[in-house]
Amino acid sequence: ALYFRDLQVFFIPLKQFLADSLARGELPFWNPGVSLGTPYFAEMQTGVLYPASWLLLLTDGTHGIGLLLAFHLLLAAAGAYGLARSMGLAPPAALASASVFSLGGCMLSSVNMINFMQALAWLPWVLWAFERDARAPGPRSWVLAALAVGLQTLAGAPDVSIMTGLVVAARQVMLAGGGQRLAWLPRVAAAYLAALLLASPQLFATYELYGQSVRTAGLSAAEIQSYSLRFGELWSLIRPPALSREDWRVSEVYSGGYVPLFLSLYIGGIAAAFALYALWARRGPALFWLALGGLGVFLALGGNNPAAMWVYEAIAVFRYPEKYVVLLHVGLALLVGLGVDTWLRKYARRPRWLLAAVLAVAVMVLDLVGFNGEINLEAPADYYQLDDIAETRWLGRADAGFVYTRPYYRDQADSVREVYAEYRRQLSPHIGTLAGVRYVQGTEGLVIRDHALISGLLDELPPNGRFLQHLAFLNVRYIMTDAPLFQRSRWLKQSARQLTPLLWDVGQPRPMLYFPPVVLNRGSDYLQIASEDRAIIVGQSAFAATPSGNDESGLRGRVLSSERPSPKRMLARVEVEGRGLLVWNESYYPGWRARVDGKSRPVVRANHFFNGVWLEAGEHDVEFEFVPNNFYLGLGLSALVLLLLLMVYLNRWPRAAKKRWERL
């Protein structure tokens, strides 16, 4: 089992939830385990519609992740090989490019960012498709280009897609030549448009999530500059850091304690020599890939390069400039292939020199496997079972409610294995979802503003009465932490029941479904007061928009039965006297819909964070269901575009359309 960085703290729980949902035969639109509930599908990194995600079903549990990663390494190698061959490189040279691209430090360092690696694996395929279309334009080559872009988009890394688009545009300009520098533009633009429409179900949902996230306010300069490439890291191209798949110590591997985004960029001395030989012997074709690599370094320097920072600050959406080192990785992979190809052509009639080149490539591959095979840390196969963690016996129960965690990271910890073992022991940040734990907070790719607000309410407070009131308002029953501030707190020991050295029970929360007798017609500006109002905390009142526009009291109702058949649905049988507001303590988000006795009802925001629906007197069957807004519109567009692409590919389209195509 792999566990470094985002694998353990984000992707493994994320992909396991996807695998479980697909195994049940449903699309996972909603994840109830993190941040009071989050829009799972809308988070692009989940890869719900990405075809390769179905590989998760071919093996048990988290082992499907290994299969997914292995598939993309093979995909990357095949794509790089095809790209090199389309450029006219001999098979051994293309194999050299494929080896550097798929086994180089940049690629294997991205394993802990699964969506990034997936999109990166598609990069050479996109370039190959457009290279093919540029050299021999035709409907079929254009369709392949559109499909490649669409699949890369669904892989879930917009920054890689943007980088790929930059390379495509630059390459098309170079291939066009003469006075036809922009002749490629309509075809490429049409392919990208078709690809985006193909991915529209995902893009519509992600765009809505972006509008609800903290990213709309832009990123701070500090966030943008984090993980900027340092010049010294470029030495790892030929001198690999002393990593080990068993364990390594930060202080021994990286001076100053800074761990870069890509643990290694290693391609090896032999590969570097072939790249330099290509620059010396084939300056024309090689200069493009050299310029691409130089651009990648320029952008990757980020905060260490004031000349590049204006680009990031102008956009203020993407972070981690070091990601642009991918352009260097692509450029070097193709330069290595050009170098090997030049050598083979020059010494085609000298068997000894040819044999030397073949042996050099073989040694290069073994060198890459030997050093870069140590990049990714490995743990025993049962690492994610969590049966040995006592706290899951309480937190994994269906009636457990939410847990609040405040992880404590010891600064003196230097062993990477020990650091992640401590994360695991504390079920942080949301690895516990693998055992059915539900968190009031969690790790999200696009953090929703309301979820950031929860952190604002809780994370800065010491364990005191006000802190406990906020927890109760958010329906939290448990606190799990190893932080000394909590461990030494007399107040916590007096106010909560300690179950284990890490876990406290702070009391039975409100029911997940309930009818408050009083509803206050208040806006979100009332939140700070409400989170400390005992009547609201215990469910005697709530604040929400009322039908009358005034405060309402004397409301009565009761929940007769309830069932949650899937993460995206809640069913309840209720009885109401007069009129009442049914509150459901699940995170409010656009896309939640309510049906009362089969008829649609508007969902209102209750207590700011939760869902509610107004009901009249009588017994009712109530259903809450989450479906991303515009999902079916996007699905229709995607199906239509896929049909059109199939018609174009099979040459089954109207003659008038063919003539317009030929003009492009």
N, C-alpha and C positions, 0 to 999 in steps of 0.2 A: 504494500500500500504506500502511495506517495502522500506527503503531508506538508511540504514546505509552503509557506506564505499563503497565498489565496486559495490553494487547494483545500487545506484544512478549515480555514476560517470562513470560506465563502462557497467554493465550487462543489466540494463533495456533498454537503447538505443540499445544495441547489440541484445538482444533477440526480441525487438519490430521490428527491421529491418528484422530479420529472419521470424517472424510471418507474416509480411506484404508480404514478398517474397513468402513464402509457400502458402499464401492465393491467390496469383496471379498464382500459379502453376509453379514457377520457382525456380531453385537452385540459391541462392545468392552468386555468385562468387566475386562480387566487390561491395564495399560500397563507393559511391561518397561523402558522407557527412563528412568524417574525413580526415585530413591531405592531402588535395587536391585529395583524393581518396585512398583507401587502398584495398589490396587483402583480402576480407572478409572471404571467404571459407578457405583460408590457415591458418587463425588464429584458432588454435585448439579449443579455448574456445567458439567459436561460436556454435559448435555442429550441424552443418548442416546435417551430415549423421547419427547423433545419433537418434535412433528411438523415444526416449521419447520426442524429440523436437516437435513432431507433436501434443503433448498435448497443445501447445501454440494456436492451432487453435480451441480448444473446447470452448473457452470463449473469450470475447472481450478485446482488448487492453492489458494493462500491467497486467491484472488480471490472464492471463495465466501463469505468473510467479509463482503465489501462487499455482496453480494447479500442476505445475512442481515440486515445492519444496515439496508439500504434498505427491505427488507420490513417491518421493525419500526417504522420511522418512518412508513410508510404505514399500518400497523396502528394505531399510536398516533393518527394524525390521524383515521382513520375511526372509531375508538372514541370519541374526544372529540367528534367531530361528532354521532355517534349519541346520546351522553349528553346533549349540549346540546339536541338536538331532542326527546328524551324529556322534558326539563324544560319544553318549550313554547317554546323560543327559535326565532326565525325563521332560515331558512337562512343569510343573511349573518352573523348573530350566531353561529350554530353554527360557521360556517367560521372566524370570528375565534377562537373558543375552541380549535378544532382546530389552528389555526396556532400559537397561543401554546404549546399543550401539546406539539406535535410538533417545533417549531422553536425553542422557548425554550432558554435557556442550560442549564438543569438537564437537559433531555433529551439535548441534543447533548454535554454534558459527560460523560454516562454511557456514551458510545460505547465508552470503553476498559474498561468493566465490562459485558461483553456480557450476562451472565446478568441483571444488574440492569436493563439497558435492556430486555431481553425481557420481564421481569416488569412493568416500568413501562408498557410498551406495552399490556399486558392490563388495567391498572388501570381505565381508563375503560370497558372492555368489561364488567368485573365489576360496576361501578357501574350501567352501563346495564341489564344483565340484571336486577339486583335492583330498580332503579327501575321497570322494566317490570312485574316481578312484583308490586311493591307497589301500583302503580296499577291493574293488571288481573290479579289473581291467576289462575293456571291452570297445568295440568300442563306445557304447552309452555314457558311463560316460566320456570318453576322448573327444567326440564331445561337450558335455555340458561344459567341462572345457575350450575348445578352444573358444566356443561362449561367455562364461562369460568373458574371457580375452579380446576378441575382443570388446565387448560392453563397458567394462571398459576403453579400449583404446579410443574409440570414444567419451566417456564422456568428455574427454578433459583435463585431469590433469596427465601429464607424471610422476610427482613426486609421486603421489599416486600409479600409476601403478608400479613404481620401488619399492616402499615400499611393495606393495602386493607381488611382485615377490620374495623379500627377505624372507617374511614370508612363502610363498609357499615352497621355497627351504629348509628353516630350518625345516618346518613341515614334509616335505617328508623325510628328513634325519632321523628325529626322528621316523617316522612311519616305515621306512625300517628296521632298527635294524640289529643286527648281522653283517654278512659279506656282506650284500646287501646295504650298505650305498649309493651307486651311481646307483643302479639298476633302480631307478625312472627317472634318468636324460634324457634318450632318449625320453620317453613318454612326459615328461613335456616340453622339448625343442621343440618337434614336435608340441605340442599344442600351445605353444607361437609363433612358426613360422607361423602356420595356422592362428592364431589370427592377427598377424601383416600383413599378406597378405590380410586377410579379411578387414582390415582397410587401405589398401594401397592407395586408392584414397586420403584419408585425410593425410596420412603420407608423401606421395610424395610431396603434396602441402606445407605441414608444413616444411618439410626439405628444400625446396627451399626458403621459407620465412626466415627460420633460417639463411640460407646462405647470405641473403640480410640484416640481422639485425645486431644491435650492439652487440648481444650476441656472435658473432664469435670471437670478441676480448677478450672474457672472462669478468667476472664481477670483479669489484674492491673488495678489502677486506671489505670495508665499506658496499657495497651492499650485499655481501654474509652474513655478520654478522647481518644485520638489521633483526629485529624481532627474536632475540635469546631468548630462554626461561630463565626466572630468577627463582632461587630456590623458592623465595617467592610465585610465581604463583601456586606452587603445593598445597598451602594451600586451593586454591579454589576448590580442589577436595572434601573437606568436609565443607568448609565455603564459600558460594556463595557471589560474590560481589553484592553490593546493586544497581542492575540495575533495570530499569523500561522501559516497552515498550512505555510509554508516553514521557519520557525524563530523562536524568541524566547528572550530571556535572562531568567532568573528575577529577577535584581536590578533589571531595568528594568520588569518587569510587576508584581511583588509585593514590597511593602516588607517588609524583614526577612527575605526569603528563604523565607518560608513559602508553599508552594504548596497551596491548598485542594483538597479532594476533588473538588469541582465547580469547574472552572476559571472558569466564569462562570455567573451566574444571570440573565443579561440577557433582559428582555422588551421594553424600549424605552419611551420617553416616551409614545408614543401609546397603547400598551397600558395603561400605568399610569394615564393620564388616563381611559380608558374604565372601568377598575376603580374609580377614585375616583368617577366619575360614577354607577356602579351603587350604590355605598354611599350616595351622597347621594339618589338618586332612588328606589331600591328597597331600602330598609333591611331589610325583612322577609326576602325570599329571599336577599339578599346577606350578611346577618349570619352565616348558617351557614358560607359559604365563607370569610368573614373570620375566624371563630373557628377554622376548620380550619387556615388559614394561620398564625394566631397560635400554635396548638398545635404546628405543625411547627417554627416558630422556637424556641419554648420548649424542645422536645426536642432540636433540632439544636445548640443552644448547648452541650450536654453539659458538659464540664469548665469552661466559662465561665459555667455556671449551676448553682450548688450545689443549688438547689431541684430540679433535674431529675436530678442524679447518683444520688440514692438509687434511682431506677427502674432505671438501668443496673447499679448495684452489686448490687441485689437479684437481677437476672436473671443477670448476669455471663457471658452467652453471646455476645451481639451486640456488635460494636464499631463505631466510626466514627459517632458521633451525627449528624454532618453529613448523613447519608443522610435524616434526617427532614425536611430542607428540601423533600423531594418533596411533602409535604403543603401547603407554601406554594405550590409550583409548580402543583399541582392547583387549589387555591383561587383563585389569580390567574387561571388559564386560564378558569375558570367565571365569575369576576367580570368579566373582559373581555367575555365573551359576553353577560352580563346587561347590561353597560353599552351595548353596541352594540344589543342588542334593545330596550332602553328608549328609546334615541335614535330608532330606526326607528319605533317605535310612536308616539312623541310627535310626530314630524315626518312622519307618513305622508302628509300632504296638502301637503307643501312639497318639491317636487322638488329644489330647490337644496340644501336641508339633507340630503335623502336621498343626493344625489350626493356631498355633502361627506363623509358617513359612509362611503360605499362607497370613495371615494378614500383616506380615512384608513386603512381596513382594508387596502387594496392597498399603501399606503406602509408600513404596519406590517409586512406580510409581507415586502416587499423589505428593510426594515430588519433584520428577524430573519435573513433569508438572508445579507445582506451582512456583518453582524457575527459571528453565530454560525457562519457557514460557515468562519470562520478558526480555530475552536476546536481542531479535530483535525489534528494534524501529518501530513503526507503525505511519502512517500518514493517512489523509482522502483518500477515494477511488479515488478522482479526482486530487490527488497530481501531477500526471504526465500529466495533460491536458495542462498546460502552457498558457491557454487562458488569465490569469490575468497578464501576463508579456508583457508589451507594446512593447518591442523590437522585438517580434516575428512578428509583423505586417510588419516590414521592412525586417527582416532577412529571413522570411519564403517564400518570393516571389520567383518565378521561376527564375527571372532575377537578383536576389540580388547579385550574386557573392559570394566570400568567406568573412568570418569574422575572424578577429584576436582578441583573448581574452587574457587578462593578469589578471587573477584572483587576488584579494587582500584578503588575509586571515588575519583577525584581531587577533592578538595574545591574546588579552584579552578575546576573546569569550570562554566561558567555557561550556555553554549549548550545548550539541551535536545537539539537534533539531535546535537551532539557527545557528550553523555552517552549517548544510546542507540546511537550508532555505536560507542562504546567497549564497551557491553554486548554488542553484536553481535560485535565483534572478539574478545572474550573468550569467546564462546559461552555467555553467562551470562544468567540462571541455568540455563535448560535449552533455549534456542533450538536447540541442536545436535541435538535429537531429530528436527528436520526433515531432518537428513542422516544419521540412523541412529546418533547418538551415544547411549551409555548412561551415565547419571550415578549416582554413589553417593549423591548428595543431590539436592535439587530444590525447586521451589516447589509447595506443595499448599494447597488451600483449607482442608481439615481435616487438620492435621499429625498423623500417627500417632505415638504415643509412642515406638515403636522408632526411627522416623526422626529424631525429635528427639534421641534417644540417640546416633545416629550423629554428628550435629552436635556433641554434647557430647564425643564421643571425639576429634573431629578439629579443630574450628574454632579452639580456643584454643591449640593446640600450634604451636611453631615447627618448621621443617624439621630434624628430628633423627632419631636412631635409633628412638626410641619412636614418633614420628609415622609413620615408615615401617612399623613393625610393625603399627600399627593399620590402615594402608592395605592391607597384605598380608593381614591377617585378614579384611578386607572384600572381598578379591579385586579390589582396584584396581590397574590397571596404569599409568595415566597421571595426571600432575598438570598442570593448566593454570591459570596465573595470571600476572598482571603485577605482583603485590604486591612492593614493594622488598625485604621480608623474605626472599622466596624468590629474587629476582633476585640478591641479594648473598650468598646462602648458599654458602659453600665446601663445606659438608657435602653439599648437594644436588648440586653439580657433581661431587663425587667419587663419590657413591652412585648417581647416575642418569645416563642418557644424554639429553642435551639435543637435541631434534629440531628445534625452532624457538625463537625468542626467548621464546615463551610455554609451550612444551610439553616435558615431561620424561617419559621412559619409565623406570619404576622396577623393571621386571622382569616376566617372564612370571608371570601369576597361576596359581592352582590351576585345574584343569579345572572347567568348570561342573558336571559330573557326576563323582563319584569315590567310591571305597570307602576309608574310613580303616581301617587295621589295628587301631587301638585306639579304643574308645568309652568315655568317662568318664561315669558316671551322675551328672551334676552339674546343679544348677539355675541359674537366671539370675544368682544372686549370684556365680557364677564368671566372669562375663563380663569384668570388668576384667583378671583374671589371664590368662584364655584369649586375649585380644586381644594379649598379649605372649608367648605360649607358642609357641616356634618349631615344635614338633611339630604343633600345631594349624594354625599359619600355613601350613606346607608340605603339610598334608593327611595327615600320619602319624597323627594322632589327631583326635578331635572330641568334643564333649560333647553328650549328648542322653539322654533317658529310655531305659533299656534294658529288654528283656522280663524279665530276671532281677532287675532292681533293683540290680545290682552292676556294677562296671566290667567290660568285656569286651575281650579281646585275642585276637590270632591270627586276626582276621577277614580274609577274602580274597575279593576279587571284582574284576571288571573290566568296563568298558563296551565292548561290541562295536561298537555304532553308536548314533547319536542323531540326532534330527530335531525341529525346532520348526516344525510346520506353521502355527501361528498364535500370537499373543501369549499366549493363555490355555491353550496346550497344549504339553507336552513329551513326546516319545516316545523310548524307549530300549530297546535289546536288551542284556541284561547276562548275565554268567555268575558264579555265586557258588559258593564252596567252603565247605561247612559252613553258616555264617550270616554275613550282612553287612548293614551299613547303607548304603544308597545315599543320598548327600547331593547335593542340587541347590542350587546357589548362587543361588537366587531368593528374594526376600523372603517370609518366612512370614506368612500372614494367614488368618484363618478363611474357609473357602470352598475352599481347595485340597483336592483329593481325589486319591487314588491308586488305580489299578487294576493289579493284577499278574495277568497272563494272563487278563484280563477280569473278575477278581474284586476287589471293593473291599478296600482296606487302609487303616488309619489313617495319616495323615500326622503325623509327630512334628517338633517344633522342634529343629533341629540347629544347633549353634553360636549359639544364641539367635535369629539373624536369618534362618536359612535353613530349607529343607524337607528332610525325610528320610523314608525308608520302609524298614522291616526286611524282609529277604528270606531265604528258606531256600535250601539248596543246589540247584543246577541252573541251566538257562538260562531266562530269563524275559523276557517283554515287559512293560515298565513304562510306564504312562501317568500323567502328572500333568495335571490339568485344573482350571481355576478357574471356579466358578459361584457367584455371591453366595448366601449362605444365605437361604432363604425366597423366592428369586426366583420359583420356579414357583408357590408358594402365592400370592404377590402377583399374579402374572400371571393366575391363576385368578380371584381376587377381582376384579381389574380387568375381566376379560372378562365376568364375571357382572354387575357393576354397569353396564357399558356396554350389555349386553343389556337390563337392566331399564330403563335410561334411554331406550333406543330404544323399548321397549314403551310406556312412559309417554308419550313424545313422539308416537307414532303412535296413541295411544289404544287400545292392544291389551293391556289389563290387566284382571284380575278385577273384577267389580262391587263385591265386599266391600272391595277395596283402594281403589276409587274413593270409596266412602262415607267411609272413614277419612281419605282425602285432603281431602275437602270439609270435614271437621271442623277441619282445620288452617287 
